[in-house]
Amino acid sequence: MPKWFSEIEKETIRQKLIDQGYRQFSQFGFKKTNVDEIAKAAGISKGAFYRFYESKEMLFMDVIEQVEQKGRVEIMTVIEETGPSPRARLYTILKKAFDLFGELPILHFFTSSDFDMIATGVPAQKFQEHIASDQGFFDELFSRCQKAGIPIKVTSTEMVNLLYPLVIAFLMKNKLDGKGFGSNIDSHLELIAAYCLGEVTLQFTTPESVFEEKKKG
């Protein structure tokens, strides 16, 4: 970092970059968002931007992670809601998560080619850190569900492994036939809820392998 930035200034600038990144990714989409404009809006030069982030892709990942942190708080509030059955309650929790995901302005213009650029432009370690953060959230979700009387019988890791392909499918929906996409997601969430409660058995793929396949492709 430049020597003339204090630690407090660094944190302030980094948050400004995240805030401006969110606004511009949401308004223009990933491809059309310009690093020059983000840096200018944050009050720094383009050269200084690259002292905080190696690339636009890395900034995007930090933006998404901060947005996810806020969404997770909302998801946790649904756990205590009543329902006709444990499956219905768990489905409501999973549906809330995907509804919040689908409502994010930053993903409204997101395309499969954007995903390809990020998958190839972000180091594997960054993806692994992101997955680890997601895993930590699901560990907590799992624990709270158990305490709230939702008897999940699988591990939180298995739950993550089942949900990640749906996340990838959502991000790549522009490449797919959009007809009935939402209802298909709902049906899969119902199935995942049933699996997590031990009502059905399924085979699944790890999230790491999904990203590796994208990188190879």
KAQUIFEN-V800608 format. One record per residue. N is the residue number from 0. RES is the residue in one letter. BURIAL is 1 if it has 16 or more other ideal C-beta (glycine too) atoms within 10 Angstrom, else 0. Layout:
N;RES;BURIAL
N;RES;BURIAL
This chain:
0;M;0
1;P;0
2;K;0
3;W;0
4;F;1
5;S;0
6;E;0
7;I;0
8;E;0
9;K;0
10;E;0
11;T;0
12;I;1
13;R;1
14;Q;0
15;K;1
16;L;1
17;I;1
18;D;0
19;Q;1
20;G;1
21;Y;1
22;R;1
23;Q;1
24;F;1
25;S;1
26;Q;0
27;F;0
28;G;1
29;F;1
30;K;0
31;K;0
32;T;1
33;N;0
34;V;1
35;D;0
36;E;0
37;I;1
38;A;1
39;K;0
40;A;0
41;A;1
42;G;0
43;I;1
44;S;0
45;K;0
46;G;0
47;A;1
48;F;1
49;Y;0
50;R;0
51;F;1
52;Y;1
53;E;0
54;S;1
55;K;1
56;E;1
57;M;1
58;L;1
59;F;1
60;M;1
61;D;1
62;V;1
63;I;1
64;E;0
65;Q;0
66;V;1
67;E;1
68;Q;0
69;K;0
70;G;1
71;R;1
72;V;0
73;E;0
74;I;1
75;M;0
76;T;0
77;V;1
78;I;1
79;E;0
80;E;0
81;T;0
82;G;0
83;P;0
84;S;0
85;P;1
86;R;1
87;A;0
88;R;1
89;L;1
90;Y;1
91;T;1
92;I;1
93;L;1
94;K;1
95;K;1
96;A;1
97;F;1
98;D;0
99;L;1
100;F;1
101;G;0
102;E;0
103;L;1
104;P;0
105;I;1
106;L;1
107;H;0
108;F;1
109;F;1
110;T;1
111;S;0
112;S;0
113;D;1
114;F;1
115;D;0
116;M;1
117;I;1
118;A;1
119;T;0
120;G;0
121;V;1
122;P;0
123;A;0
124;Q;0
125;K;1
126;F;1
127;Q;0
128;E;0
129;H;1
130;I;1
131;A;0
132;S;0
133;D;1
134;Q;1
135;G;0
136;F;1
137;F;1
138;D;0
139;E;0
140;L;1
141;F;1
142;S;0
143;R;0
144;C;1
145;Q;0
146;K;0
147;A;0
148;G;0
149;I;1
150;P;0
151;I;1
152;K;0
153;V;1
154;T;0
155;S;1
156;T;0
157;E;1
158;M;1
159;V;1
160;N;1
161;L;1
162;L;1
163;Y;1
164;P;0
165;L;1
166;V;1
167;I;1
168;A;0
169;F;1
170;L;1
171;M;1
172;K;1
173;N;0
174;K;0
175;L;0
176;D;0
177;G;0
178;K;0
179;G;0
180;F;0
181;G;0
182;S;0
183;N;0
184;I;1
185;D;0
186;S;0
187;H;1
188;L;1
189;E;1
190;L;0
191;I;1
192;A;1
193;A;1
194;Y;1
195;C;1
196;L;1
197;G;0
198;E;0
199;V;0
200;T;0
201;L;0
202;Q;0
203;F;1
204;T;0
205;T;0
206;P;1
207;E;0
208;S;0
209;V;1
210;F;1
211;E;0
212;E;0
213;K;1
214;K;0
215;K;0
216;G;0
